[in-house]
Amino acid sequence: MQPIFAPFPATRLRRTRKSAAIRDLVQENTLGVSDMIWPVFVCEGTNHSEPVPSMPGVFRRSVDRIAQAASEAFDLGIPAICLFPYTPAELRSSDCAEAWNPENLTNRAIRAIKAAVPDMLVMTDVALDPYSDTGQDGFVVDGEVVNDPTVAALVKQTLAQAEAGADIIGPSDMMDHRIGAMRQALEKADFQNVMILSYAAKYASAFYGPFRDAVGASSALKGDKKTYQMNPANSDEALRLVARDLSEGADMVMIKPGMPYLDICRRVKDQFGVPTFAYQVSGEYAMIQAAAQNGWIDGDKAMVESLLAFKRAGCDGVLSYFAPAFAAQINGA
């Protein structure tokens, strides 16, 4: 689209910036609480919470406190919550069997949230890294993360989460053909209404460090994840991955990380026109919080500006640890 302007002074672009009222009237993108998915960390215990040191303001919570937090978030207008487990070391293993245990942390938390807040959408993480003794997202055989056996395990994990009441399955593993296998299994098991929000373009990023602290994967991780997560130098590949996941039955797609990959968000939305999300990951959150705590930036303003950037880039929603703070700010709390 080529803009057409009358010569100055007939055109003065500052006219539409003159007051807050006119700025609001011509604003191209809006951001609301309904755009938020809140990622949370669940741990063992009762009436227990503990701070994540590398993520100021973020806590691991026991199942009962997760349900309470979900209720409070729903009252703020946040429509969805995404669960990540802090699995005890003794339950991490080479076969990752805890991943599909009906009584694991995630599945207990799903049921507790649904009992407390039936209308809250519950999203889950599908990957083996919280349950593996290697910290990898898949099974490791002779030093290689193997694809097909991992997909079979991910299907079992998916079905266990659907049985527990998950609304949205979030495969973050980046194995080939996992979306098709999950969709087929969900249909066969009569979970046809369970949605898949695929981590379609997940990059092998340096911005995940605080998250790995939060789920206890930092010390367990052996090697890196570059054989299955995307090369940060690639853009066209992201479109191929999104196309593949949509063709296999994904309902929505995600780009991860968020702000360093806004160009990918824009390309995906323009190319496919499907519900597109971004994950404002732990490193992005931690940088803003650290700068704010040191007085280098205005934390509240930086939070809103960073979230609005996702909408401007074409995203329909954002996974962000800022969700409750943003909702409170919008609601005037």
N, C-alpha and C positions, 0 to 999 in steps of 0.2 A: 504494500500500500504506500503510495507516494503522497505525503501531505501537501496541501495547497494553501499557501499563505498569501494574503494581500501584502503589498509592500508596506514597510514601516512608514508612518505611524498608524496606518489602518489596522495593522496587526501588532498588538502588544501582548505577548504571551503571559506577562505578569498579571494581566487583568484577572485571570482565573486562579490566581494565587493570593488575591488581595485580602481575603478573610477566611476564617475557619469554616464558615458556612459554605462559601463557594468552593473551597478546597474539598470539603466533604462531598459536595454535589457532583463534582467532576472526577472524583477518585475512581481509578480504573479497577482496583482490586480491593476486596474487603476480607478481613480476617475475623473469625468468630470462634467462640468456644466449641461450637459444633464441628470445627475442623480438626479438633485435637484427639489423638490417641495417646494415653498416658502409659509409658513403660514402667513397670514396678518389679521389685525383686522380692521373692518370697523365700523365707528360711524356716528352719525347724524351730519349735518352741511354742510357748503359750504366752500371750500378752507381752510379746517381746519385739523390740526393734533395736537396730544398731546402725549407726551412720556408716556410709561408705566414704572413707577419708578423701579419696581422689575425686569425689563428686559432692561438693558442698550442698547440703539441703536434701540429699537423697539418702534413703534408708533401706535396709533389708528389714522386712516385716514378717512376723509369723502369720500363719493362715488366718487366724481370727482378726489380726490387725489389718491384714490385706482386705478382708471383707468390710471392715469398718472404713478403711481408706476409700474403698470403691464406693461405698454409700455416700461419703462426704464429697467425692469427686462428682458423682451423679447429681447431687444436689447443686453443685456449681455449674452444671450443664455439660460436663464432659461425657460424651456418649460411649466411649470405649476405653478399655484398659487392656494392657498387654503384659503377660506374665513371663518372668524369667526366674528359674529356680537357682538357689544357692545350695547345690547338692553336697551333703557331707562327704568327706574324703572316703569314708568306709563304704559308701554306696557307688563310688566310681569304679568302673571295671573295664576290662578289655572287650567284654561282650555287650556292655552298655544296657543291660537288661532293665535297669531302673527306669529307662526312658519310657517304657510301655507298661510299667507297674501301675495298675489302677489307683493305688494308694500313694503314688509319689506326690511331691510337693505341688506340682502344677495341677494335677488332677484334683487333689483335695481343695486347692484354692479356687479352681473353677466352680466346684460344687458349693463352696462357702459363699462365693460372690453371688451366684445365681439364687441361692437361698435368701441372701440379704437384699439384693437388688436385682430382681428378675429381668428388668428391662435394660440393665447395663450390658453392652456388648463385650464379650470376653474373647480376646485374641490370645493365641498361644504361639510359642516358638517351637518349630520342628527342626531339630538338629541334635547331634549326639555329643557335642562338646561339653554340655553340663554334666554328662554322665560317663564320659570317657576318662580313662586314666592317662591318656596322651594329650588331652585338650583339643584334639582335632574334631572336626565336624562329622567324620566318618570313621569306619573301621580302618585300621592300619595293618597291612600285611607286607612284611619284608621292607618296611620303610615307606611304603606307598599307601596313600589313602585310596581305597578301592571303591569303585562307583556302585556297581550293581548290588553287591551284598549290603552296602549302606542304604540304598534305596529300599530294599526289602525291610530293613529295620525301621526306616522312617515311616513306612506305611503302617507298621504296627504301632508306632508312636502316635501317628495321626488318628488312627481308629480309637485308641485309648482316650485321647483328648476329646474326640467327637462324642464318645460314649459318656464322658464326664459332663458334657454340656457346652463345649466350646462353640462359639458362633463363627469365629474366623480362625482358620489355620494359617500360620505364617511360616512357611518353609524358608529357613535362612541358610541352609546347608550348601547350596549351589552345586549339587550333584546333577548330572545329566539325566533327564527323563523322570525326575521325581514328581513333577506336577501331574503328568499323565498317569503315573502309577497311583498317586494319592487320589486323584479324581475318580479313577476306575474303582478303587477300593471303597471310597465313600458312597458311590452310587450303588455298588453291590450290597453294601451294608445298610442301605436305606437311610443314609445321611445326605440325601440329595440337596438339602437346603444349607448345608455347612459350606461357608465361603472359603476360598483360597486367596489370600493376599500374598502373592509370591514376592520374595526378595529376588527379583528378576535380574537386576544389575547391582550386585554387591561386590564392591571393590576390596582388594587386598590392601587395606588402608592402615596408616599409622594412627588413626583417630579412635581406635577401639580400646586403647589401653585401660582407661578407667572402668569400662564395662567389664573387661576380663577380671579386674580386681573385684568388681561387685558380685560376679557369679563364681568367683574362686577358681578361674581358669588360668590366671597368669602363671602361677607356679607349676601347673600341670602341663602347660603347652610345651610340646617338643617339636622344634622346627617351625616352619611357617605355613601359610595357607595359600600360597601362590599357585599351586597346581589346580585349584578349583575356584578360588575367588578371582575377580577380574584384575587385569593390569590397569593401574591408574592412567596409563598413557592412552588407553583405547576408548573410543567413542562409538564408532560404527558397530563394534561387537555388542555393545549394550542393546542396540536395536534388534540385532539378531536374537539375542537372549530373550528379550521381551516378546518378540514375535513367536518364538518357540513356546514360551510358557502360556501365552494366550491360546495358541493352537492346541495345547494339551489340556486346557480347561481352567486356567487361572481366571478368576473373576476381576481381580485388581492386581496392580503391579507396584513395586516399590524400588526406589533408588536409594542406595546406602553406600557411603555417608550422604549428607544432605548439602550443606552450603558449598563445599568444594566441588560439587557435581551438579550445580544448578543448570549448567548447559545440557546435561543429560536429561534432567527433568523436562526441560523445554522441548528437546528433540523427541522424547518419548510421547509427550502429550500431543505435540503437533502431528507426529507420525500416526499414532494409533487412536487418539481420542477416547481412551478408556480411563476409568478411575485410576488416578496416578498419585502415589504417595511418596514422601521422602522421610527418611529417619534422620532427625537431628541427633547425631550419635553422642556418646559420652564425652569424647574429646572436644567436640564443639561446645557442648554444655559446660564442661569444666573450664575451658579457656575463658568463656564469657564470665563465669562466676569468679574465677581467680582475678581477672582484670577488675571486676566490680569490687571485690573485697579489698583490693589494693588502691581503690579510688581512682583508677586510670580511666574508667568509663562509667557512664550511668547505666547500672545493671538493668533497671526496668525498661529504659528506652532501648537498650541494645537487644534485650529479649524480644520485644515487640518487633523491632526492625528486622531481626534475624528471621522471625517466624513469617513476617509479611513477605520476605524475599521468596519463600517457597510458593506462596500463592501467585506472586508475580511471574514466577518461572513456570506456572501451569499446574501446580499440584492441587489436588482436591482436598488433601489433608496432610497432617504432619504427625509423626510420632516424636514426642518431645518430653523430656523430663521437666520442662518448664510448664507443662499443661496446668497444674493446679495454681501456680503463681499467676499465670496469664489469666486464667478464669477468674481468680480473685480480683485481679486488677480490673478486668472488664466489668465485673459485677459490683465494683466499688467497695469491695470488702477491705 
